[in-house]
Amino acid sequence: MTIEKAHTKDYLHIHFIVLIWGFTSILGELITLGAEELVFWRVLITSIALWLIVKAKRQDVSLHTKPMLLITASGAIIAIHWILFFQAIKISNISTCLAGVSTCALWTSVIEPIVVKRKFSWVEMILGLSVIIGLAIIFYADSSKGAGLFVAIISALFSAIFSVCNALFIRKHEPRVITLYQMIGAVLSIGAWLAITYTLSGRSFSEMMPSTAPSPYLPFTNDWVWLFVLAIGCTVYPYVNAVALMRKFTAFAMNLVINLEPIYGIVLAVIIFGEKEKMSTTFYLGTLVILAAVFSFPLLQRLTGEKKTEPK
């Protein structure tokens, strides 16, 4: 399948989406729930919102049994990615988590050729390795946050798997339908996991409820407010549109741009949380290495003559 031609507005659109995703990490810090509970409410609210949207638009969301099961099952992958993502924030900080997530491009450069059966790209591999170099510099800057960095890297692995799956789904199905079934799959998988773990540990299910206490950062807000911002503004809109943009970019190209998420997120974190999120000069040097990889990709692709195509 030949990927559609991307225009300037498409590049601007994907960068805007990545900026929104960068703000997602801020919400992970603002919401007081544990990572698993936070993601459960996120996908539950998102599923309901998407269902209302497709109903309002009278969109047909019926699928044959096999693709419906596959797409729904992939919701568990994004659920794991998000849980690990927010867990990394809670055990380290936003900046460290976002740095680890930047390895998504490297994971994709390995996974995508295997799944879609295309040739390995030396450009993708080299740029993916440059991300690793940037990551090593970041780890050197502060090894005390190694646990959070490791969790974030595993989160990036699941994000890469999810992106490659979506690159296959988008060939035959509408973006909104894909996202709806994936969110339903995420709700079912996390709901089952929480039911089992809460029952076995004897914990009260009331502990899953978001706090109504005022946020220390903005007194007129609380967990419920931030969860709706997270679900509607940072999930429904960006994910539906990101899946649609996969018709114009390879999964690797998408994830390389998504590597800008650490940059956007780190800047937002410093602005909002101040000294708590400020890191060393070495840390920021590592992020610059990642940034250089992002912007050099289109140029190197042209110089090497590689085309943005996928096999039929």
SULNOR-V124680 format. One record per residue. PHI is phi as a letter, one per 40 degrees, with the letter a starting at -180 (999 if undefined). PSI is psi in degrees with one decimal (NA if undefined). D_CENTER is the distance of its C-alpha to the mean C-alpha in Angstrom with 2 decimals. Layout:
PHI;PSI;D_CENTER  PHI;PSI;D_CENTER
//
This chain:
999;127.0;24.89  c;131.3;25.02  c;139.5;22.05  c;155.1;23.14  c;131.9;24.01  c;137.1;21.51  b;173.2;23.20  d;-41.4;22.78  c;-29.7;21.42  c;-39.9;18.60  c;-42.3;17.66  c;-37.3;18.02  c;-46.4;15.96  c;-32.7;12.84  c;-37.2;13.44  c;-40.8;13.89  c;-41.7;10.60  c;-35.2;8.95  c;-41.9;11.53  c;-43.0;10.55  c;-32.8;6.97  c;-35.5;9.26  c;-22.4;11.37  d;-39.8;9.03  c;-33.3;10.02  c;-42.9;13.53  c;-32.3;13.54  c;-30.9;12.68  c;-35.3;15.87  c;-34.6;17.84  c;129.9;17.50  c;-9.3;20.02  c;157.5;18.95  c;164.1;17.97  d;-44.7;14.42  c;-44.3;15.46  c;-39.9;17.36  d;-47.7;14.81  c;-35.5;12.28  d;-49.9;15.42  c;-35.0;16.48  c;-50.9;13.19  c;-29.3;13.20  c;-49.1;17.00  c;-40.5;17.27  c;-43.8;14.76  c;-45.2;16.84  c;-43.8;20.02  c;-44.3;19.07  c;-39.9;18.13  c;-42.2;21.33  c;-37.1;23.39  c;-48.3;22.12  c;-32.2;23.02  c;-43.3;26.26  c;-36.2;27.16  c;-2.3;26.66  f;40.8;28.47  c;136.5;25.99  c;119.1;26.77  b;11.6;23.96  c;141.4;26.17  b;158.5;25.21  c;157.5;27.28  d;-47.9;26.93  c;-53.8;25.35  c;-33.2;22.41  c;-43.6;21.91  c;-40.1;21.77  c;-46.4;19.46  c;-43.1;16.88  c;-42.8;17.32  c;-33.5;17.08  c;-17.4;13.71  c;-29.5;12.53  c;-30.9;13.37  c;-46.3;10.91  c;-30.4;7.81  c;-45.3;10.05  c;-43.0;10.66  d;-48.6;7.21  c;-40.4;7.01  c;-47.2;10.68  c;-37.2;10.66  d;-52.4;8.25  c;-30.8;10.73  c;-39.3;13.57  c;-38.4;13.17  c;-42.3;13.54  c;-25.7;16.52  c;-7.8;18.28  b;-105.5;17.97  a;176.8;16.63  c;-46.4;13.83  c;-45.4;14.94  c;-43.6;15.16  d;-48.1;11.76  c;-32.4;10.15  c;-42.5;12.76  c;-38.8;11.94  c;-21.6;8.28  c;-10.9;10.13  c;-0.8;11.76  d;-39.1;9.23  c;-40.4;11.89  c;-46.2;14.63  d;-42.3;13.42  c;-37.3;13.01  c;-22.0;16.45  c;-43.2;17.94  c;-44.4;16.43  d;-47.9;16.61  d;-33.2;20.35  c;-44.3;21.21  c;-48.0;19.60  c;1.8;20.71  f;53.6;23.84  b;167.5;23.96  c;148.7;25.39  c;140.7;23.57  b;123.5;23.17  c;-33.4;24.71  c;-46.7;23.00  c;-41.0;19.52  c;-43.7;20.77  c;-44.6;22.44  c;-34.6;19.56  c;-40.8;17.30  c;-31.6;20.10  c;-31.1;20.33  c;-38.8;16.86  c;-39.8;18.39  c;-45.8;21.36  c;-37.8;19.45  c;-40.5;17.82  c;-39.2;21.37  c;-42.0;22.67  c;-42.9;20.16  c;-39.5;21.18  c;-32.4;24.77  c;-34.3;24.40  a;89.5;23.81  c;-11.3;23.98  c;-19.4;24.39  b;24.7;20.66  c;-37.4;20.39  c;-45.5;19.35  c;-37.9;16.26  c;-42.4;15.49  c;-45.5;16.09  c;-39.9;13.86  c;-37.0;10.92  c;-42.0;12.01  c;-36.4;12.17  d;-40.9;8.66  c;-35.4;7.87  d;-46.6;10.50  c;-32.8;9.14  c;-40.5;5.92  c;-43.7;8.86  c;-43.1;11.03  c;-43.4;9.05  c;-41.4;8.98  c;-39.8;12.61  c;-44.0;13.56  c;-33.2;12.54  c;-28.2;14.55  c;-42.3;17.41  c;-38.0;17.17  c;-15.7;17.21  c;-28.8;20.59  b;-11.4;22.32  b;155.9;20.55  c;143.5;19.61  d;-45.1;16.03  c;-36.2;16.88  c;-43.6;18.50  d;-50.0;15.69  c;-38.6;13.22  c;-50.5;16.18  c;-35.2;17.01  c;-38.8;13.57  c;-37.4;13.47  c;-43.2;17.06  c;-38.0;16.32  c;-42.2;13.80  c;-47.7;16.60  c;-43.7;19.23  c;-45.5;17.70  c;-40.0;16.83  d;-43.9;20.11  c;-42.6;22.09  c;-44.9;20.75  c;-38.9;21.57  c;-42.6;24.91  c;-50.1;25.88  c;-39.0;24.95  c;-40.0;26.47  c;-46.2;29.56  c;-34.6;30.15  c;-10.1;29.77  g;14.9;31.88  c;151.6;29.49  c;137.4;29.99  c;-12.4;27.46  c;-20.3;28.21  c;-15.7;26.01  c;-15.7;22.97  c;135.4;23.98  c;148.4;22.26  c;143.3;24.66  b;3.6;26.83  c;142.5;27.95  c;141.2;27.54  c;140.1;24.78  c;-17.8;26.45  c;-40.3;24.65  b;102.9;25.54  d;-27.2;28.35  c;9.2;28.07  b;164.4;24.56  a;-172.1;23.44  d;-39.9;20.66  c;-43.4;21.25  c;-48.6;20.91  c;-32.6;17.61  c;-38.9;16.24  c;-36.8;17.37  c;-43.2;15.84  c;-45.6;12.42  c;-46.1;13.03  c;-55.1;14.86  c;-32.4;13.92  b;2.6;10.20  b;-61.1;9.49  d;-56.8;12.62  c;-55.3;13.24  c;-38.4;10.12  c;-39.6;8.94  c;-44.0;12.64  c;-33.4;13.28  c;-40.9;10.50  c;-40.1;11.92  c;-37.4;15.30  c;-14.6;14.79  c;-11.8;14.31  c;-11.9;18.06  b;-8.1;18.61  b;149.2;16.40  c;162.5;16.03  d;-37.3;12.78  c;-45.6;13.64  c;-39.5;14.44  c;-48.9;11.22  c;-26.2;9.29  c;-40.7;12.22  c;-37.5;11.82  c;-19.3;8.18  c;-14.3;10.12  c;-12.7;11.68  d;-42.7;9.00  d;-39.2;11.12  c;-52.1;14.17  c;-45.4;13.48  c;-42.2;12.25  c;-43.0;15.22  c;-45.8;17.62  c;-40.1;16.73  c;-42.9;17.06  c;-40.5;20.41  c;-44.1;21.62  c;-43.7;20.92  b;-6.5;21.67  g;-131.8;24.11  d;-30.5;25.63  d;-30.8;23.34  b;-0.2;20.49  c;134.4;22.81  b;178.0;22.71  c;166.3;25.30  c;-36.9;26.12  c;-40.0;25.17  d;-47.5;21.58  c;-27.3;21.33  c;-41.9;23.11  c;-40.2;20.36  c;-30.9;17.76  c;-35.0;20.33  c;-43.3;20.51  c;-43.3;16.82  c;-40.3;17.45  c;-37.9;20.54  c;-40.7;18.81  c;-48.1;16.55  c;-19.0;19.70  c;-14.8;21.97  d;-53.4;20.17  d;-38.8;21.84  c;-47.7;25.15  c;-33.4;25.26  c;-40.5;24.39  c;-44.6;27.39  c;-35.4;29.65  c;-9.3;29.15  g;14.7;29.50  c;138.4;26.41  b;148.5;25.57  c;72.4;22.31  b;157.4;23.53  b;155.4;22.74  c;156.2;25.51  c;NA;27.11
//
